[in-house]
Amino acid sequence: MIGPTDVIKGLSERARRRRLDLGLTQKELAARAGVSYGSLRLFEETGKISLEALVKVAFVLEGEAEFEHLFPPRPPQTIDDIVERPVRQRGRRK
């Protein structure tokens, strides 16, 4: 079973591979992303990074679109979830 540690490790490894594929050093990526070199190094070694820094790094590594797939809307679970119930407003007719 996959857990949070596995997800974090996989994410940092994929980011490192993408950086290398783009021919960037850690210092170059950090500078382009506007994050500290230490933060980037820590991310690649341990997976620890702030969300803001991760998004900045993702933009440089051309992976920002992947965030759109995180937390998608839940699919309907019941028929009531599918059927739209129009909201009726009550009031006097003129």
FILO-762040 format. One record per residue (C-alpha): residue number from 1; residue in one letter; x, y, z. Coordinates in pm, 1 decimal, padded with zeros to 6 digits. Last residue first. Layout:
N
<site num="NUM" residu="A" X="X" Y="Y" Z="Z"/>
...
% end
This chain:
94
<site num="94" residu="K" X="-04814.9" Y="04097.2" Z="-00908.5"/>
<site num="93" residu="R" X="-04733.2" Y="03754.4" Z="-00789.2"/>
<site num="92" residu="R" X="-04628.8" Y="03727.4" Z="-00429.6"/>
<site num="91" residu="G" X="-04322.9" Y="03533.8" Z="-00331.2"/>
<site num="90" residu="R" X="-04171.8" Y="03197.3" Z="-00306.4"/>
<site num="89" residu="Q" X="-03837.4" Y="03124.6" Z="-00463.6"/>
<site num="88" residu="R" X="-03786.5" Y="02779.7" Z="-00590.5"/>
<site num="87" residu="V" X="-03435.0" Y="02637.3" Z="-00603.3"/>
<site num="86" residu="P" X="-03407.7" Y="02385.2" Z="-00879.5"/>
<site num="85" residu="R" X="-03307.3" Y="02039.9" Z="-00765.7"/>
<site num="84" residu="E" X="-03045.3" Y="01907.1" Z="-00995.9"/>
<site num="83" residu="V" X="-03052.8" Y="01532.4" Z="-01017.0"/>
<site num="82" residu="I" X="-02707.4" Y="01376.8" Z="-01005.6"/>
<site num="81" residu="D" X="-02623.7" Y="01408.4" Z="-00636.4"/>
<site num="80" residu="D" X="-02977.1" Y="01299.1" Z="-00552.4"/>
<site num="79" residu="I" X="-02916.5" Y="00985.2" Z="-00759.7"/>
<site num="78" residu="T" X="-02636.4" Y="00897.1" Z="-00521.6"/>
<site num="77" residu="Q" X="-02256.4" Y="00898.6" Z="-00513.9"/>
<site num="76" residu="P" X="-02184.1" Y="01160.7" Z="-00778.2"/>
<site num="75" residu="P" X="-01815.3" Y="01184.0" Z="-00870.2"/>
<site num="74" residu="R" X="-01595.2" Y="01383.2" Z="-00635.0"/>
<site num="73" residu="P" X="-01453.4" Y="01703.2" Z="-00777.7"/>
<site num="72" residu="P" X="-01082.5" Y="01676.2" Z="-00853.4"/>
<site num="71" residu="F" X="-00837.5" Y="01711.6" Z="-00564.0"/>
<site num="70" residu="L" X="-00510.7" Y="01725.5" Z="-00760.3"/>
<site num="69" residu="H" X="-00552.3" Y="01699.6" Z="-01136.4"/>
<site num="68" residu="E" X="-00509.4" Y="02074.5" Z="-01190.8"/>
<site num="67" residu="F" X="-00176.1" Y="02050.3" Z="-01007.1"/>
<site num="66" residu="E" X="-00042.9" Y="01852.3" Z="-01302.6"/>
<site num="65" residu="A" X="-00062.6" Y="02163.7" Z="-01519.4"/>
<site num="64" residu="E" X="00230.0" Y="02312.9" Z="-01325.8"/>
<site num="63" residu="G" X="00474.8" Y="02051.1" Z="-01450.9"/>
<site num="62" residu="E" X="00689.6" Y="02254.8" Z="-01687.2"/>
<site num="61" residu="L" X="00999.1" Y="02217.4" Z="-01464.5"/>
<site num="60" residu="V" X="01009.2" Y="02594.6" Z="-01413.3"/>
<site num="59" residu="F" X="00641.1" Y="02598.4" Z="-01322.8"/>
<site num="58" residu="A" X="00681.0" Y="02297.0" Z="-01093.5"/>
<site num="57" residu="V" X="00960.0" Y="02471.0" Z="-00901.9"/>
<site num="56" residu="K" X="00731.1" Y="02764.8" Z="-00826.5"/>
<site num="55" residu="V" X="00452.0" Y="02528.6" Z="-00722.9"/>
<site num="54" residu="L" X="00687.1" Y="02340.3" Z="-00491.3"/>
<site num="53" residu="A" X="00811.3" Y="02665.6" Z="-00337.3"/>
<site num="52" residu="E" X="00455.8" Y="02772.0" Z="-00254.4"/>
<site num="51" residu="L" X="00370.1" Y="02429.3" Z="-00114.8"/>
<site num="50" residu="S" X="00670.7" Y="02442.1" Z="00114.5"/>
<site num="49" residu="I" X="00935.5" Y="02177.1" Z="00068.8"/>
<site num="48" residu="K" X="01039.4" Y="01848.3" Z="00234.5"/>
<site num="47" residu="G" X="01092.6" Y="01562.4" Z="-00010.8"/>
<site num="46" residu="T" X="01404.8" Y="01447.5" Z="00171.7"/>
<site num="45" residu="E" X="01703.3" Y="01481.3" Z="-00064.4"/>
<site num="44" residu="E" X="01542.0" Y="01655.0" Z="-00361.6"/>
<site num="43" residu="F" X="01339.6" Y="01883.7" Z="-00137.6"/>
<site num="42" residu="L" X="01635.9" Y="01962.4" Z="00088.7"/>
<site num="41" residu="R" X="01842.0" Y="02064.0" Z="-00215.6"/>
<site num="40" residu="L" X="01560.4" Y="02285.7" Z="-00339.9"/>
<site num="39" residu="S" X="01518.9" Y="02453.5" Z="-00004.1"/>
<site num="38" residu="G" X="01894.4" Y="02502.7" Z="00034.1"/>
<site num="37" residu="Y" X="01919.4" Y="02660.5" Z="-00312.1"/>
<site num="36" residu="S" X="01659.6" Y="02912.4" Z="-00207.0"/>
<site num="35" residu="V" X="01349.0" Y="02956.9" Z="-00414.6"/>
<site num="34" residu="G" X="01288.5" Y="03202.7" Z="-00699.8"/>
<site num="33" residu="A" X="01210.7" Y="02931.6" Z="-00953.0"/>
<site num="32" residu="R" X="01483.6" Y="03038.0" Z="-01194.4"/>
<site num="31" residu="A" X="01738.4" Y="03072.4" Z="-00914.2"/>
<site num="30" residu="A" X="01648.4" Y="02738.0" Z="-00755.6"/>
<site num="29" residu="L" X="01659.6" Y="02564.5" Z="-01092.2"/>
<site num="28" residu="E" X="02002.3" Y="02707.0" Z="-01170.2"/>
<site num="27" residu="K" X="02138.8" Y="02617.1" Z="-00826.1"/>
<site num="26" residu="Q" X="02007.6" Y="02260.7" Z="-00849.9"/>
<site num="25" residu="T" X="02170.1" Y="02225.9" Z="-01189.0"/>
<site num="24" residu="L" X="01956.1" Y="02230.9" Z="-01499.3"/>
<site num="23" residu="G" X="01991.8" Y="02014.9" Z="-01809.2"/>
<site num="22" residu="L" X="01619.0" Y="01985.4" Z="-01873.1"/>
<site num="21" residu="D" X="01639.6" Y="01608.0" Z="-01828.0"/>
<site num="20" residu="L" X="01830.6" Y="01670.5" Z="-01502.1"/>
<site num="19" residu="R" X="01552.2" Y="01889.9" Z="-01367.0"/>
<site num="18" residu="R" X="01291.1" Y="01636.2" Z="-01480.4"/>
<site num="17" residu="R" X="01479.2" Y="01358.2" Z="-01301.1"/>
<site num="16" residu="R" X="01498.8" Y="01567.4" Z="-00982.0"/>
<site num="15" residu="A" X="01126.6" Y="01646.9" Z="-00999.1"/>
<site num="14" residu="R" X="01044.9" Y="01278.2" Z="-01047.8"/>
<site num="13" residu="E" X="01257.5" Y="01186.9" Z="-00743.9"/>
<site num="12" residu="S" X="01093.7" Y="01456.1" Z="-00528.6"/>
<site num="11" residu="L" X="00746.9" Y="01338.3" Z="-00625.6"/>
<site num="10" residu="G" X="00827.2" Y="00972.0" Z="-00570.4"/>
<site num="9" residu="K" X="00966.2" Y="01040.1" Z="-00223.5"/>
<site num="8" residu="I" X="00663.9" Y="01248.9" Z="-00126.8"/>
<site num="7" residu="V" X="00416.9" Y="00988.4" Z="-00253.9"/>
<site num="6" residu="D" X="00603.3" Y="00706.0" Z="-00080.7"/>
<site num="5" residu="T" X="00613.9" Y="00897.0" Z="00248.8"/>
<site num="4" residu="P" X="00242.1" Y="00970.7" Z="00223.0"/>
<site num="3" residu="G" X="00152.7" Y="00602.9" Z="00188.2"/>
<site num="2" residu="I" X="00127.2" Y="00344.6" Z="-00088.3"/>
<site num="1" residu="M" X="00000.0" Y="00000.0" Z="00000.0"/>
% end
